[in-house]
Amino acid sequence: MKERSKRLLGIALLIIVFAGAGAYYCVYVRVPPRPVSAEAGGWDERHGEDYFRVNDESNRLIFTTGHAVTVGDEFIAEDETRCQVVTVAGNVATAKSLGKMESLVEFPAMEAEAKPSGTSTVGIYHTHSDESYLPSDGSDSIPAKGGVLRVGTSMASALDKKGVKVIHSLTPHDPHDAGAYDRSRRTAAQILRDKPMALFDVHRDAGPAEPYLKDIPGQGEVAKAMIVVGRTNPKSSANLSFARRLMNAVNAKYPGLVKGIFMGKAGFNQDLYDRSLLLEMGTEKTTREAAEKGAALIGSVVPSILGVSGGPSGGSTGRAIAWILGLSVAGTFVYLWVSTGSWGELRAKVMGWFGAGGVRVGGGRKNGGAGTN
């Protein structure tokens, strides 16, 4: 009987372990596949002096970036004028003007829908977790511990001060290669299980510091931001609408802090969510402190465009604890069932734990050790 009980107990525990692992995978690990139309993109980026210059048709500089620039890419300046890249020769691109952007709808449906009840959450993560700032960090790349993580923390702190809950993932996605966006997709998908109102992938760009620096009264020198939208993903229109709202709101309070929106031939995992954006905070040649200040100012404005306020939330941690407790309880009951040998004995033992006297077991009755007829 003992050997049989041990075998049954082992089988039961294995079933619980595999069932729990399967459930955890389905809820926390499984990542939505990347649409065929949304290229991983963004991996073909330049470093140091090997950056792109984008000029207008009169050869005047529009912007610089370490992102790969291709024909068809677009840039929306802070004044909402739009241009499109028509030629690329080496690291120099030429863009033609497309005129002014159309006005945004005042009350878009996407912002009126699906506001999470009882909580306001924003997610922050870092696809390129190595990105750093030479003047402050001593290197432009520190694997898994780049200065950009502290820039994300600065943005998170500003949001927190506004009463917004922040899920800031410091999960590294190194190396800085073609697979970084595929690795960070898992992180983004996990954050989205908590239904945040917005999701930001915080980076730093490459190139000279000057185009990314701004002196803001009362703040001193801060690093500007460039918002990046992947134009090949199926949610690019919604992403762009959110990007424009963010740029306009930030620049209304801190003129010129967001220098523009770059729409590159990439996906950047933004197909996962309508309000998912990539933020470039300064370059490797700006100080990390300037980037931290810029990120904090942007973070302080984000709640105003979302119309959100802080509130308690159990989040993914609470769900994980619930899974663990559930599996523990199930394991305990299976163990008791095997060791007692019958449901009746199991029920008697459980009721006994809770001080429930008078439980009938077979033909007898227990009641504080005193029998009755």
C-alpha positions as CSV (number, residue, x, y, z in Angstrom):
1,M,0.0,0.0,0.0
2,K,2.9,2.4,0.9
3,E,4.6,1.8,-2.5
4,R,1.3,2.4,-4.3
5,S,0.7,5.5,-2.4
6,K,4.1,6.9,-3.2
7,R,3.7,6.2,-6.9
8,L,0.3,7.9,-6.9
9,L,1.7,10.9,-5.0
10,G,4.6,11.2,-7.5
11,I,2.3,11.0,-10.4
12,A,0.0,13.6,-8.9
13,L,2.8,16.0,-8.1
14,L,4.1,15.7,-11.7
15,I,0.7,16.4,-13.1
16,I,0.5,19.5,-10.9
17,V,3.9,20.7,-11.9
18,F,3.3,20.3,-15.6
19,A,-0.2,21.8,-15.4
20,G,1.2,24.8,-13.6
21,A,4.0,25.2,-16.0
22,G,1.7,25.0,-19.0
23,A,-0.7,27.5,-17.4
24,Y,2.2,29.9,-16.6
25,Y,3.4,29.6,-20.2
26,C,0.0,30.4,-21.6
27,V,-0.6,33.4,-19.4
28,Y,2.9,34.9,-19.0
29,V,5.3,33.6,-21.6
30,R,3.6,33.0,-24.9
31,V,4.1,36.1,-27.1
32,P,1.9,37.1,-29.9
33,P,3.6,36.4,-33.2
34,R,5.0,39.3,-35.2
35,P,2.8,40.1,-38.2
36,V,4.4,39.4,-41.6
37,S,3.9,43.0,-42.6
38,A,5.7,44.3,-39.5
39,E,9.5,43.9,-39.9
40,A,11.5,43.6,-36.7
41,G,13.2,46.7,-37.9
42,G,15.3,49.2,-36.0
43,W,18.2,46.8,-35.7
44,D,20.1,48.3,-38.6
45,E,21.3,51.3,-36.7
46,R,24.4,53.4,-36.9
47,H,26.8,54.2,-34.1
48,G,29.2,57.0,-33.3
49,E,30.1,59.1,-36.4
50,D,28.3,56.7,-38.7
51,Y,24.9,58.4,-38.5
52,F,22.4,59.6,-41.1
53,R,21.9,63.3,-42.1
54,V,18.5,64.0,-43.7
55,N,18.5,67.3,-45.7
56,D,15.7,69.1,-47.6
57,E,15.8,69.7,-51.3
58,S,17.8,72.9,-50.7
59,N,20.4,70.8,-48.9
60,R,19.5,72.3,-45.5
61,L,19.7,69.9,-42.5
62,I,16.3,68.6,-41.3
63,F,17.5,66.1,-38.7
64,T,20.2,63.5,-37.8
65,T,19.7,60.0,-36.5
66,G,21.4,56.7,-36.0
67,H,18.3,54.9,-37.3
68,A,18.6,53.4,-40.8
69,V,17.0,55.8,-43.2
70,T,15.3,54.4,-46.3
71,V,13.3,55.9,-49.2
72,G,9.8,56.3,-48.1
73,D,10.6,57.2,-44.5
74,E,9.0,60.3,-43.1
75,F,9.7,63.0,-40.6
76,I,7.1,65.3,-38.9
77,A,8.8,68.4,-37.4
78,E,7.6,70.1,-34.2
79,D,5.6,72.5,-36.2
80,E,3.7,69.6,-37.8
81,T,5.2,70.0,-41.3
82,R,5.8,66.6,-43.0
83,C,8.5,65.5,-45.4
84,Q,9.4,62.2,-47.1
85,V,12.7,60.7,-48.0
86,V,13.2,60.4,-51.7
87,T,16.9,59.5,-52.1
88,V,19.5,58.0,-49.9
89,A,23.2,58.1,-50.8
90,G,25.5,56.6,-48.2
91,N,24.7,58.4,-44.9
92,V,23.0,61.3,-46.6
93,A,19.3,61.4,-47.4
94,T,17.2,64.0,-49.2
95,A,13.5,64.6,-48.3
96,K,10.8,66.5,-50.1
97,S,8.1,68.5,-48.3
98,L,4.6,67.1,-48.0
99,G,3.2,70.2,-46.4
100,K,1.3,70.5,-43.1
101,M,-0.3,67.6,-41.3
102,E,-4.1,67.4,-41.1
103,S,-5.5,68.5,-37.8
104,L,-6.1,65.8,-35.2
105,V,-9.6,64.9,-34.1
106,E,-10.3,66.6,-30.8
107,F,-11.8,63.5,-29.1
108,P,-10.5,60.4,-30.7
109,A,-12.4,57.2,-30.1
110,M,-9.2,55.3,-29.1
111,E,-8.9,57.6,-26.0
112,A,-12.5,57.3,-25.0
113,E,-12.5,53.5,-25.1
114,A,-11.1,50.8,-22.8
115,K,-9.8,52.9,-20.0
116,P,-8.9,50.4,-17.2
117,S,-11.1,50.7,-14.2
118,G,-9.6,51.6,-10.9
119,T,-6.0,52.1,-12.1
120,S,-3.8,54.2,-14.4
121,T,-0.7,52.4,-15.6
122,V,2.1,53.3,-18.0
123,G,4.7,50.7,-19.1
124,I,8.4,51.5,-19.8
125,Y,11.1,49.1,-21.1
126,H,14.3,49.2,-23.1
127,T,15.0,47.1,-26.2
128,H,18.6,48.3,-26.3
129,S,19.5,48.0,-22.6
130,D,23.2,48.6,-23.2
131,E,22.8,52.2,-24.6
132,S,24.8,54.7,-22.6
133,Y,26.1,58.3,-22.6
134,L,29.8,58.9,-23.1
135,P,30.2,62.1,-21.1
136,S,28.5,60.6,-18.0
137,D,28.9,56.8,-18.3
138,G,32.4,56.7,-19.9
139,S,31.1,54.4,-22.7
140,D,28.4,54.4,-25.3
141,S,27.6,50.8,-24.4
142,I,27.4,49.0,-21.1
143,P,25.9,45.5,-21.6
144,A,22.7,45.0,-19.6
145,K,23.3,48.1,-17.5
146,G,23.3,51.0,-19.9
147,G,22.7,54.6,-18.8
148,V,19.4,54.6,-20.7
149,L,18.0,52.5,-17.9
150,R,18.4,55.4,-15.5
151,V,16.8,57.7,-18.1
152,G,13.7,55.3,-18.0
153,T,13.8,55.5,-14.2
154,S,13.7,59.3,-14.4
155,M,10.6,59.2,-16.6
156,A,9.0,56.6,-14.3
157,S,9.6,58.8,-11.2
158,A,7.9,61.8,-12.9
159,L,4.9,59.6,-13.8
160,D,4.8,58.3,-10.2
161,K,4.7,61.9,-8.8
162,K,1.6,62.5,-11.0
163,G,-0.1,59.5,-9.3
164,V,0.4,57.1,-12.2
165,K,1.5,53.5,-11.6
166,V,4.5,52.6,-13.7
167,I,5.7,49.2,-14.8
168,H,9.4,49.8,-15.6
169,S,11.1,46.7,-16.8
170,L,14.9,46.6,-16.5
171,T,15.1,43.3,-18.3
172,P,18.2,43.2,-20.6
173,H,17.8,42.3,-24.2
174,D,21.5,42.2,-25.1
175,P,23.3,41.9,-27.4
176,H,22.6,45.0,-29.4
177,D,21.9,43.0,-32.6
178,A,19.2,42.0,-35.1
179,G,17.5,39.9,-32.4
180,A,17.1,42.6,-29.8
181,Y,13.5,43.5,-30.9
182,D,12.4,39.9,-31.0
183,R,13.7,39.5,-27.4
184,S,12.1,42.7,-26.2
185,R,8.8,41.7,-27.7
186,R,8.4,39.2,-24.9
187,T,8.9,41.9,-22.3
188,A,6.5,44.3,-24.1
189,A,3.9,41.5,-24.3
190,Q,4.2,40.8,-20.6
191,I,3.8,44.4,-19.6
192,L,0.7,44.7,-21.8
193,R,-1.0,42.0,-19.7
194,D,-1.4,44.6,-17.0
195,K,-3.4,46.7,-19.6
196,P,-1.3,50.0,-19.4
197,M,-2.6,53.1,-21.0
198,A,0.6,53.6,-22.9
199,L,3.9,51.7,-23.5
200,F,7.3,53.4,-24.1
201,D,10.5,51.8,-25.4
202,V,13.1,54.3,-24.2
203,H,16.4,54.5,-26.2
204,R,19.1,57.0,-27.0
205,D,19.9,58.0,-30.6
206,A,23.3,58.3,-32.2
207,G,25.0,61.3,-33.7
208,P,26.1,64.8,-32.6
209,A,24.9,66.3,-29.4
210,E,23.9,69.7,-30.7
211,P,20.7,68.8,-32.6
212,Y,19.5,67.0,-29.4
213,L,20.1,69.8,-26.9
214,K,17.7,72.4,-25.6
215,D,18.0,75.1,-22.9
216,I,14.7,75.2,-21.1
217,P,14.0,78.1,-18.6
218,G,14.1,76.8,-15.1
219,Q,15.5,73.4,-16.2
220,G,18.8,74.3,-17.8
221,E,20.2,72.2,-20.6
222,V,18.1,69.1,-21.3
223,A,18.2,66.4,-24.0
224,K,15.5,66.6,-26.6
225,A,13.5,63.6,-27.6
226,M,12.6,62.2,-31.0
227,I,9.6,60.0,-31.2
228,V,9.9,57.0,-33.5
229,V,7.0,55.2,-35.2
230,G,7.4,52.0,-37.3
231,R,5.6,52.7,-40.5
232,T,5.4,49.0,-41.6
233,N,3.3,47.8,-38.6
234,P,-0.5,47.5,-38.9
235,K,-1.1,49.9,-36.0
236,S,1.1,52.7,-37.4
237,S,-1.8,55.1,-37.9
238,A,-2.9,54.8,-34.3
239,N,0.7,55.0,-33.1
240,L,1.2,58.1,-35.1
241,S,-1.9,59.8,-33.8
242,F,-0.7,59.1,-30.2
243,A,2.8,60.3,-31.1
244,R,1.4,63.6,-32.4
245,R,-0.7,64.2,-29.3
246,L,2.3,63.6,-27.1
247,M,4.6,65.9,-29.2
248,N,2.0,68.7,-29.2
249,A,1.3,68.4,-25.5
250,V,5.0,68.3,-24.5
251,N,6.0,71.2,-26.8
252,A,3.1,73.3,-25.7
253,K,4.6,73.2,-22.1
254,Y,8.2,72.9,-23.0
255,P,8.7,74.3,-26.6
256,G,11.1,72.3,-28.7
257,L,11.6,69.4,-26.2
258,V,10.3,66.9,-28.8
259,K,12.1,67.7,-32.0
260,G,9.9,65.6,-34.2
261,I,8.5,62.2,-35.2
262,F,10.5,59.8,-37.4
263,M,8.5,57.2,-39.3
264,G,11.0,54.5,-40.2
265,K,10.7,51.3,-42.3
266,A,10.4,49.0,-39.2
267,G,7.9,47.6,-36.8
268,F,9.5,48.2,-33.4
269,N,6.9,45.8,-31.9
270,Q,4.4,48.6,-32.0
271,D,1.8,46.3,-33.6
272,L,1.2,45.0,-30.1
273,Y,-0.6,48.2,-29.0
274,D,-2.2,51.4,-30.3
275,R,-0.3,53.6,-27.9
276,S,3.1,52.1,-28.1
277,L,6.0,54.5,-28.9
278,L,9.8,54.5,-29.1
279,L,11.5,57.5,-27.5
280,E,15.0,58.5,-28.4
281,M,16.4,60.6,-25.5
282,G,19.5,62.4,-26.6
283,T,22.6,60.7,-28.2
284,E,25.7,59.0,-26.9
285,K,27.3,62.5,-26.9
286,T,24.8,64.2,-24.7
287,T,25.1,63.7,-20.9
288,R,22.9,61.2,-19.2
289,E,21.8,63.9,-16.8
290,A,20.4,66.0,-19.6
291,A,18.6,62.9,-21.0
292,E,17.2,62.2,-17.5
293,K,15.8,65.7,-17.2
294,G,14.2,65.5,-20.7
295,A,12.6,62.2,-19.9
296,A,11.3,63.5,-16.6
297,L,9.7,66.5,-18.3
298,I,8.0,64.2,-20.9
299,G,6.8,61.9,-18.2
300,S,5.2,64.8,-16.3
301,V,3.1,65.6,-19.4
302,V,2.0,62.0,-20.4
303,P,-0.9,61.8,-17.9
304,S,-2.5,64.9,-19.3
305,I,-2.9,63.4,-22.8
306,L,-4.2,60.1,-21.4
307,G,-6.6,61.7,-19.0
308,V,-5.6,59.2,-16.3
309,S,-5.1,59.2,-12.5
310,G,-3.4,56.9,-10.1
311,G,-5.0,54.0,-8.3
312,P,-4.3,50.6,-6.8
313,S,-3.7,47.6,-8.9
314,G,-2.8,44.0,-8.3
315,G,-0.9,43.7,-11.5
316,S,1.1,40.7,-12.8
317,T,2.7,40.2,-9.4
318,G,-0.7,39.5,-7.8
319,R,-1.6,37.1,-10.5
320,A,1.6,35.2,-10.2
321,I,1.1,34.9,-6.4
322,A,-2.4,33.6,-7.0
323,W,-1.1,30.9,-9.3
324,I,1.5,29.8,-6.8
325,L,-1.0,29.7,-4.0
326,G,-3.5,27.8,-6.1
327,L,-0.9,25.2,-7.1
328,S,0.2,24.9,-3.5
329,V,-3.3,24.3,-2.3
330,A,-4.0,21.7,-5.1
331,G,-0.7,19.9,-4.2
332,T,-1.6,19.8,-0.5
333,F,-5.1,18.3,-1.2
334,V,-3.6,15.7,-3.6
335,Y,-1.0,14.7,-1.0
336,L,-3.7,14.4,1.7
337,W,-5.9,12.3,-0.6
338,V,-3.1,9.9,-1.4
339,S,-1.9,9.6,2.2
340,T,-5.3,9.2,3.8
341,G,-6.6,6.8,1.2
342,S,-10.2,8.1,0.9
343,W,-12.2,11.2,0.4
344,G,-13.9,10.7,3.7
345,E,-10.7,10.6,5.7
346,L,-9.5,13.6,3.7
347,R,-12.6,15.6,4.6
348,A,-12.3,14.6,8.3
349,K,-8.7,15.8,8.4
350,V,-9.4,19.1,6.7
351,M,-12.5,19.8,8.9
352,G,-10.4,19.0,11.9
353,W,-7.8,21.7,11.0
354,F,-10.6,24.3,11.1
355,G,-11.9,23.1,14.5
356,A,-15.1,21.5,13.0
357,G,-16.2,18.9,15.6
358,G,-18.9,16.3,15.0
359,V,-17.5,15.1,11.7
360,R,-18.7,11.6,11.0
361,V,-16.0,9.2,9.9
362,G,-17.2,5.7,9.1
363,G,-19.5,4.6,11.9
364,G,-17.9,6.7,14.7
365,R,-18.0,10.4,15.6
366,K,-15.4,12.7,17.1
367,N,-16.3,15.6,19.3
368,G,-13.5,16.9,21.4
369,G,-12.6,13.3,22.3
370,A,-16.0,12.5,23.8
371,G,-18.2,10.0,22.2
372,T,-22.0,10.2,22.2
373,N,-24.8,7.9,21.2
